[in-house]
């Protein structure tokens, strides 16, 4: 499987289009979101990266080291880099 990188970060987790996660998500590494998360997203370390694609949607707070948001976030974003 080919892995994608965001500005040097390896994507280790994918929430694909058409997928809805109900509840909080904790991750390390890189998370690419094309689907929907109804809950908070929290990185396990300050080096973690979140990429919300144009079709991605988050209803909740985001706590990550780096956030790249092209989709929709209904909630606060707490990150070191945006």
C-alpha positions, -999 to +999 in steps of 0.1 A: +000+000+000+014+034-010+013+059+019+008+096+014+028+124+031+017+158+042+046+181+045+069+154+057+042+136+078+033+100+070-004+093+067-011+063+089-049+066+093-076+072+067-113+079+072-127+075+037-155+093+019-189+078+028-177+068+063-191+084+095-173+080+128-196+086+158-174+093+188-140+107+196-109+098+175-074+096+190-045+091+166-008+093+162+011+100+130-011+114+102-049+113+098-065+120+064-102+127+067-124+124+036-155+113+055-173+126+086-164+126+124-191+134+149-169+138+180-136+153+190-103+146+172-072+144+194-036+137+185-016+115+209+015+137+204+024+172+191+040+158+160+007+144+146-009+159+115-045+162+105-056+167+069-093+174+063-100+171+026-126+192+007-153+167+014-143+160+050-165+172+079-159+174+116-185+182+142-164+186+174-131+200+186-097+193+171-065+191+191-034+184+169+001+195+162-007+205+126-041+210+109-047+214+072-084+221+067-100+222+033-133+208+044-158+218+071-151+220+109-180+228+133-160+234+164-127+249+177-093+240+162-063+239+186-031+233+167+005+246+166+003+250+128-027+257+106 
